[in-house]
Structure formats: C-alpha cells, structure tokens
Amino acid sequence: MLPTVLRRRALGDSMERIQPDLIIQAQGIQPSVASSYRALAEHKKAQAYPEAAQADITALHQRSATTPTSACGATTPQGP
C-alpha cells in the first residue's frame, strides 16, 4: 500500500484519488483515507528520525512479547 501511495503522491495525485485504488492485501479491504494519511505520516517520520522509528518498533515488539493474549489473540486486561 505505502509504495503505491508514495508513487502516486510523487505524481501529484491527491489522497482522495489514490484511496479507491488501494487494497490491504492481507485482509482484502480498502483502507480509509485517514489510514492512508497515517501510513504516509509514519513513513515521513521514519525518514526524518530513523533512530526514533527504530525505538518505536523495538518498544512495540517488547510490549507484544510481554502482553498475554487469550486463545483468540485478544489482549487480556492487566491488573485491577
């Protein structure tokens, strides 16, 4: 999805024109315009601050490794 957004934005297309052509392949659905903007913003942040982006990824992996999940994959509540 992101490579398509980047390529089309470089050609001058608006996000509203790009969005109908996008498909999240793992789920077979179209992302919202907001999701597309969010992905673009995260990409720009990672380009501008690679150390911060790596720290975010590391923290996410650590959190997911220590957070218990139920049989269906949902996060279980922690504490009272």
N, C-alpha and C positions, 0 to 999 in steps of 0.2 A: 504494500500500500504506500509506504513512505517514498520509495523511489519514483512511483508514478506521480505523487503529489509534487515532489521536488522538480521533476522534469517538466510537468505542466505549468507549475508556477514560474519556472525559468522562461517558459514560452509566453508568459503573460496572462495565462488563464486565471480566472477568479476561483476561489474555493467552491463557490456555489455551482460553477460549471464543471468542476472536476469531480465533485462528490457523487453524482449519479453514476459515474464510470468506475467507482471503486467497489471492490468486494473484499471482505475479510475471508481469505480462502479457507482458514481452519473452521470457520463457522458458516460460511456461505451466505453472509448477510452484508448489507451496506452499512458502513459507519456513518454516524451523524456528521454534520458539518462541524459541530463542536469537537468531536473526537478527532477529526482531521486536523483542525487548528491546534489541538492539544499535542498531537503527534509532531506537528511541524515545530511548535514551540519547544518541545523537549529535545528535538533534533538540533535546533539552533543553540539551545543551552549547552548541549553536549559538545557542540563545535566550539563554542566560546570558552567553556570551562571544562575541559576534559577531566581534570582531577576531581571536580565536584560530581560530575556524572558518574565516574568510577566509584566514588564513595557512596553515592545513592544506590548503585547496583549492588555493591557489597553489603550495605545495610539491608537491602531488600532480601538478598539471599540468606543473610544471617537470621532475619526475622522469620522467613518462611521455613527455615530449618528448625527453629525452636518453637514454632507455634503448633500446638496439637490440632489435628483435624479429626472430624468424625468420619465414619465409613463412607459417606457421600462426598467428602472433600471439603465440607463447610468448616470454617474455623469455630472452635468451641470457645465459650466465654471463659475469661480468666478472672479469678478472684471473686469477691462478693459483689 
